[in-house]
Amino acid sequence: MTFESENTEEIQNRIEETAANCIESFYWEWFCSIPGIYRRHREILLRCFGDPKGVWQAEAGEWKHLKERGCDWVGCVETHQKESDPQETVYKNRQLGIQFTSCEQSDYPKLLRSIRDFPYGIFYKGRLPAEEKKQIAVVGARVCTHYGKHLAEQLAGQIAQAGGEVVSGAAYGIDGAAQWAALSAGGASFAVVGGGVDCRYPRANDRLYDRLEEEGGVLSEFPPGTKPLRYHFPLRNRIISGLSEIVTVIEAKHGSGSLITADYALEQGRTVLAVPGRLDDELSRGCNELIAQGAGVILSPESFAEQVFPDFRQQKKNKVSDIALAPSEKLVYSSLDLHSKSLWELEECTSLSLADLSGSLLALEARGLIREVERNYYVKVR
């Protein structure tokens, strides 16, 4: 046999292997697209039929046998089998801009694969979290305080600047604020949703979803077209923590969904940190409970980023030292920190005229060093 023929045979084997893997992934996508069933049902099907192809090839007698043993839900599978096929399922999803990876594919997130009840497949728009980067979940109350929202923005911004990726749920309040801030800081963020990736919820966050699909991703284990039902959200919370090395909680009531995410994180061996709050504050009760149970404490967004990303402190020093500031700008910049200060407070502590102070604030804001969080209130960004 000549070298050329050996090479040709090797190439042909690779082509056949790639084709076989592709066909296998089609069956997995079809299997994970079955509506009306959940992970526990899919686990039963895999035990009964071995793999997704076996489910696809199951005969009427086998469905009858399962129904007689109390598995009434297999009617959903039988209907799906009759009404769709693997190639058609994949084609329809791609037409909607929806990608898919199964737990057997190499691009499936390794950290997620390590949890006990990992999803068999993930549908997504945009991209998957980068394996070489650190994913950190930022979760909290939907109805949050201005302080909580500001803290979430600062924390997510620090994570993004340090090179990490923010994972959350694209909900109102803390989740959405953190994800917007990560994107605004030039980083990436990923939302795990409680319905299909083509069913945006809440609709008021449409612009956030657009940005996530462009600069991060929207992920779900639920098939396309699945409505975001109430009992789906605790299920998706295990994926938020499963994708993340660290779960941070900012403002959470007792028994809230954020605490469910923290519980999953602890079961999965993840690090959990919380922001402490006042004893009489209902939104701090959940965080204080977590800390009492042994969760770590977030003292400030900056100290958190420096702890999690050891090189971040030096990176920040190098960036700021490269920026030439006028004397008045240096004075104003040094007077600000991560807690907002009003224009009048700055006027008093810098002794600058209102005109000079306003000019310095505008210059610092243009350089991305500070931000106006609300009218006439400013914070240091980096």
HUWOKA-V847691 format. One line per field, one symbol per residue. ss: DSSP state (H for helix, E for strand, C for the rest). burial: 1 if it has 16 or more other C-alpha atoms within 10 Angstrom, else 0. A space follows every 10 residues. Layout:
BEGIN
ss->???
burial->???
END
This chain:
BEGIN
ss->CCHHHHHHHH HHHHHHHHHH HHHHHHHHHH HHCCCCCCHH HHHHHHHHHC CHHHHHCCCH HHHHHHHHCC CCCHHHHHHH HHHCCHHHHH HHHHHCCCEE EECCCCCCCH HHHCCCCCCC EEEEEECCCC CCCCEEEEEE CCCCCHHHHH HHHHHHHHHH HCCCEEEECC CCCHHHHHHH HHHHCCCEEE EECCCCCCCC CCHHHHHHHH HHHHHCEEEE CCCCCCCCCC CHHHHHHHHH HHCCCEEEEE CCCCCCHHHH HHHHHHHCCC EEEECCCCCC CHHHHHHHHH HHCCCEECCC HHHHHHHHCC CHHHHHHHHH HCCCCCHHHH HHHHHCCCCC EEHHHHHHHH CCCHHHHHHH HHHHHHCCCE EEEECCEEEE CC
burial->0000000000 0000000000 0001111111 1111101010 0100100000 1110110000 0010010000 0001001101 1000010011 0010000111 1110000110 1110100111 1111111110 0001111111 1101000111 1111111111 1111111111 1111111111 1110101111 1111111101 1000000110 1110111111 1111011100 0110111111 1111111111 1111001111 1111100101 1111111000 0011111111 1000111100 1101110010 0100000000 0000000110 1110010101 1110011000 0100001101 1111100011 1100001111 11
END
